[in-house]
């Protein structure tokens, strides 16, 4: 299992709540890289732990030129609506993938735990979790090269209000 560790001390008078199941998918979207992630989420006052048991990514093509696409990394973040769009905030550390994906290729990643620094607030009611695919598209010095492209998959809104809040602090995060 790949892990990003969460240190958590006991809180007097507060029992630990269980994780809430979550599915995050972009399989129905028209992105060049899509995925499906199944696991569980636990929301703390100052952080979010996301344990994904199934991490699946696939390269698809919807027309136009086929460009070399490399899946560099995956992060989990909080999706927050803005006036006209949305922004990812409070992102986890990246899970490095660094694999070229040809059209039709699939990647199954090992179970992974992501920890997001996040302070709970009233915007959580409309927030969601988002898995961000960081991509390099194309070949350097050729037309269509993008070294910092992204696609994403997201959960339902309001997942952060699930009854799993504890008052435990994020002590440190470490890639293992």
N, C-alpha and C positions, 0 to 999 in steps of 0.2 A: 504494500500500500504506500503510495506517495502521500506525504503529510506535511502540512504546515501547522505546527504545534500551537496549542492554546493552553496557557497556564491558568488555572482557576482555583481559587481557594474557597473553602466552605463559608457560607454566609449564615450566621446564627439566626435561627427562627425561620429560615426560608428553605424549603425543600427544593431540590433540583427538579425542573420540569423536563418532560420527555421531548425528544425531537419530533418535528412535524414532517410528514412525508411531502415531497415536492417533485414535480416533473417540470422540466424546462425544455422546450422544443422549438426548433425553427424548421422542421422538416417540411412544412407546408409553405414556407416563404420562398421567394425567388432570389436567393442569394447564391453566390458561387460556392460557398462552404456553409453547410447546414449541420445541425446536430440535435441530439436528444440526450438529456441528462436526467438521471433518476437517482434520488437519494432522500436526504432529510435535512432540515434546517432547524437551528436553535438560535433564538434571539436573546441577547443579553442587553443590559443597559448601555454598555459601551462597545459592543462588538456583535458580530453575527458569525456563527459557525455553520458551514455548509459541507455536509459529507455526501459526496456523490459516489454511489456504488457502480453506476453505469455511465460511462462517458463515451459517446459515439459521435464521430464527425464524418461527413461525406462530402466529396467534391462533385458538384453537379454543373450542368451547362444548359443555359436557356437561350442560346443563339449568340451570334456575333463571333468575333475572333476568340479562339481558345488561347489563353495566356498561361504561362507557367505560374502555378500558384503554390506557395509554400506556407503551411500553417506553422507560424513561428511559436506562438504561445496561446494559452487560454487563461483568462482571469474571470473572477466573479465580482460583480459590483452591484450597487443599489441603483436602480433606475428611478430618476426623479423628473417629473414633468416640469417644463418651463412654459413661458407664454405661448410659443408656437411649436415647440419640439420637446425633446427630453435630453437629459444628460446622465451619463454614468458617474456616480460619485462613490467614494469610500471603497475603492477597488482593493481586492486581495493582491498578494504577490502573484506573479505569473508562474504557471506550470509550463515549463519549456517543452515544446513538442518538436520543432525544427524538422518537419518532414514535408517533402514535395508531394503534392497531391495531384495526380492526373485525374481527368474526368472519369467518374465512376469509382474512384478509389475510396476506401473506407478505413477509418482508424478507430480502433477500440483501445481506450486508455485505461490504465489501472485505477482502481478506486482511489479517490483523492479527497483530502479534507482541506477546504479553503477557510481562512479566517479574515473577515473584513472589519476594519476599525469603523465603528458606526455609533453615534450618539442618538438615542431614540428621541424623536420629536413628533409634532403634530402632522408633519408631511408624510410620515410612515403609512398613514391610512390610504394614500394614493400611490405609494411606492411599490416597486416590484424588484425581484432579483433578475439580473441579466448576466448571461455568460457571453463574454466578448472574445471573439476569435481575432487574433492579431495576425495579419497576413502580409507577405511580400508577394506582389503580383507583377509578372513580367520579368524582363531581363534588363539589367542596368544599361543605360545609354541607348535603349530602344524605346520606340513610341509605346505609351501605355504602361510604363514602369511606375509602380507605386510601392515604395518600401514600407509604408505605414498604413495599409488598408485595414479595414475592420468589417466584420459582419457580426451578428449577434443572435442570441436566442433569449427569450424572456419568460418569466413565470407570470402567473396572474397577479393583478394588482391586489394590494392589501395583505400579501403573504407575511409581511413583517408584523402584522397585528395578531397573528396566530397565537394561541395561548401557550407560549413557551418562554416567556420572559423570566429571567433570573437576575439577580443583582451581583453578578460575578464579573470581575475585571479581566481584561486582556492584559496579561503580563508581558508577553513577547511573542513574536512570530519568527519562525525559523524554517527555511526550506530544508527538507531532508532528502 
